[in-house]
Amino acid sequence: MTTIQRDTASHDTSARRRRGARSPSLTRSQTSSRASPILATTTSKRSPSPIITFHPTPLSEDNSKGVKNITRKVIKRLEGLGHLEMVDMDMSVPEEDEQLDDEGEDREVEKVLYALGKEAITNGRASSTMNGNGHAHSQPAKKLKPDLEIPRKVLHASIGFFTLYLYVSEGDVRTIVLVLWMALAVIVPADLLRFRFKGFARTYERLLGFLMRESERDSVNGVVWYILGVNFVLSLYPQDVATVAILILSWADTAASTFGRLYGSNTRKLPARLPFLRLPLAPRKSLAGFTAASITGAAVALGFWGFVAPMRNGGHDISWAWQGGVRQATGGEPTSMGAGGFLGLLAISVVAGLVSGVAEALDLGSLDDNLTLPIISGGCILGFLKLSGMAASWLTSSS
């Protein structure tokens, strides 16, 4: 409540007579009350400058406590959201007042926070500047550059080239699997220590944080799932199929992530489920990422079985060959079942591409795609090879 106190000078009567003709000038300072008598005499012909003082409206004891409690709750919530760095308020509350009326006060807190959030969103969308004619020109929001995770992607893609080298140089699969298990025996305890000790977590993230996603700082490192997926396919699938599955994980997943971040906002989102099989797809996946993964997966299968696979051991232990098509190991020399040549290679490439795109976009809950992508893609490709070989053999025998 605001009250205005007027100076009581000797010429107050004459000043009131002039009040109708001249409106008093308001000021917040109290210079008129500190003016000298001579100055007061010379300015007494003018209306005196009013003195404005502000008196807060007194609150009852209950209302005062409620306002304090609501304010304290709002501040605590904002501090939890990181919106406030420092609070400098003297709002001491007795211990007996700590038991708050939660239902009513929480409702008031939610209203305040909702109003603050709505105001922030409105200010962010309606940022505009006024030109000389008074017209508002809205400033378009700056489009944030996507985080391409370049160090992580470089490591991810380099594993594919290393895998090709090991395959062509006829590296021992059992030795590779053993080395990966040994690496996992070091990485997993380090991850557990990172969750338990903050000092170790800071050192860990300072050294390896550039290879981690933000979501992995509070969860299991993606490298763990990567090694588990690679060891699974190397242990259970034929060497050529396992190699293709690792290449899809290394290159198709990288292509999907890169193109999805760059062009995903310009393309449609994938449907919630596949048109066939009704498998769930991740809502964040886009058509750009799916297309990139599919093209890369098809190119991997085409290039591997067309050029790379025959380089290992003269092409004797591969699951598909240009001449003879699908091969089945029978203890000695592999038996050719058919579906060879260009058409056979093209069919494998198309299936590998579709499987790569779908497997990369699947929404399997908390399962990491570094684990599921090689297992699903390798299993589907191996199953297609088996089915196409059986179909070609049946057609050959029936004719």
SULLIN-V691425 format. One record per backbone hydrogen bond with DSSP energy under -1.0 kcal/mol. NH is the residue of the N-H (numbers start at 1). CO is the residue of the C=O. E is the energy in kcal/mol with one decimal. If there is no record, write none. Layout:
# SULLIN-V691425
NH:CO:E, NH:CO:E
This chain:
# SULLIN-V691425
3:53:-1.5, 5:51:-2.1, 9:7:-1.0, 12:9:-1.3, 15:11:-1.7, 16:12:-1.8, 17:13:-1.4, 18:14:-1.3, 22:18:-2.1, 40:36:-2.3, 41:37:-1.9, 42:38:-2.2, 43:39:-1.8, 46:43:-1.4, 51:5:-2.1, 53:3:-1.8, 55:1:-2.0, 64:60:-2.6, 65:61:-1.8, 66:62:-2.2, 67:63:-2.5, 68:64:-2.2, 69:65:-2.4, 70:66:-2.5, 71:67:-2.6, 72:68:-2.6, 73:69:-2.2, 74:70:-2.4, 75:71:-2.4, 76:72:-2.2, 77:73:-2.3, 78:74:-2.5, 79:75:-2.5, 80:76:-1.9, 81:77:-1.5, 83:78:-2.2, 91:89:-1.2, 97:94:-1.3, 98:95:-1.6, 100:98:-1.3, 102:100:-1.7, 105:101:-2.4, 106:102:-2.6, 107:103:-1.2, 108:104:-1.7, 109:105:-2.6, 110:106:-2.5, 111:107:-1.8, 112:108:-2.2, 113:109:-2.8, 114:110:-2.5, 115:111:-2.3, 116:112:-2.4, 117:113:-2.6, 118:114:-2.6, 119:115:-2.2, 120:116:-2.2, 121:117:-2.3, 122:118:-2.4, 123:119:-2.5, 124:120:-1.9, 125:121:-2.1, 126:122:-2.4, 129:137:-1.8, 131:135:-2.1, 134:131:-1.7, 137:129:-2.6, 139:127:-2.1, 153:149:-2.7, 154:150:-2.7, 155:151:-2.0, 156:152:-2.4, 157:153:-2.7, 158:154:-2.2, 159:155:-1.2, 161:157:-1.0, 162:158:-2.1, 163:159:-2.1, 164:160:-2.1, 165:161:-2.1, 166:162:-2.1, 167:163:-2.1, 168:164:-2.7, 169:165:-2.5, 170:167:-1.3, 171:166:-3.1, 176:172:-1.9, 177:173:-2.6, 178:174:-2.1, 179:175:-2.4, 180:176:-2.2, 181:177:-2.2, 182:178:-2.1, 183:179:-2.2, 184:180:-2.3, 185:181:-1.7, 187:183:-2.3, 188:184:-2.3, 190:186:-1.5, 191:187:-2.1, 192:188:-2.1, 193:189:-2.5, 194:190:-1.8, 195:191:-1.5, 196:192:-1.2, 197:193:-2.7, 201:197:-1.9, 202:198:-2.3, 203:199:-1.8, 204:200:-2.9, 205:201:-2.6, 206:202:-1.8, 207:203:-1.7, 208:204:-2.9, 209:205:-1.6, 211:208:-1.6, 212:209:-1.4, 217:214:-1.1, 224:221:-1.3, 226:222:-2.1, 227:223:-2.5, 228:224:-2.0, 229:225:-2.4, 230:226:-2.3, 231:227:-2.7, 232:228:-1.8, 233:229:-1.9, 234:230:-2.3, 235:231:-1.6, 236:232:-1.7, 237:233:-2.1, 242:238:-3.1, 243:239:-2.1, 244:240:-2.1, 245:241:-2.3, 246:242:-2.1, 247:243:-2.4, 248:244:-2.4, 249:245:-2.1, 250:246:-2.5, 251:247:-3.2, 253:248:-1.6, 255:251:-2.5, 256:252:-2.5, 257:253:-2.2, 258:254:-2.5, 259:255:-2.6, 260:256:-1.9, 261:257:-1.9, 262:258:-1.9, 263:259:-2.8, 264:260:-1.4, 266:263:-1.2, 270:285:-1.7, 274:279:-2.2, 281:272:-2.6, 282:361:-2.8, 285:282:-1.4, 287:268:-2.6, 290:286:-2.1, 291:287:-2.5, 292:288:-2.2, 293:289:-2.4, 294:290:-2.3, 295:291:-2.6, 296:292:-2.2, 297:293:-2.5, 298:294:-2.2, 299:295:-2.3, 300:296:-2.3, 301:297:-2.0, 302:298:-2.4, 303:299:-2.7, 304:300:-2.5, 305:301:-2.0, 306:302:-1.2, 307:303:-1.7, 308:303:-1.4, 309:304:-3.3, 311:308:-2.0, 312:309:-1.4, 315:312:-2.5, 316:313:-1.3, 321:325:-2.1, 325:321:-1.2, 326:338:-2.8, 327:319:-2.6, 328:335:-2.5, 335:328:-3.1, 337:326:-3.3, 338:324:-2.2, 341:322:-2.3, 344:340:-1.1, 345:341:-2.1, 346:342:-2.7, 347:343:-2.4, 348:344:-2.1, 349:345:-2.2, 350:346:-2.4, 351:347:-2.2, 352:348:-2.7, 353:349:-2.3, 354:350:-2.4, 355:351:-2.7, 356:352:-2.1, 357:353:-2.2, 358:354:-2.5, 359:355:-2.8, 360:356:-1.9, 361:357:-1.2, 362:358:-1.1, 363:280:-2.2, 367:364:-1.3, 371:368:-1.4, 372:368:-2.0, 373:369:-2.5, 376:372:-2.9, 377:373:-2.3, 378:374:-2.2, 379:375:-2.1, 380:376:-2.4, 381:377:-2.3, 382:378:-2.4, 383:379:-2.3, 384:380:-2.4, 385:381:-2.3, 386:382:-2.1, 387:383:-2.5, 388:384:-2.9, 389:385:-2.2, 390:386:-2.2, 391:387:-2.6, 392:388:-2.5, 393:389:-2.4, 394:390:-2.3, 395:391:-2.3, 396:392:-2.2, 397:393:-2.3, 398:394:-2.2, 399:395:-1.4
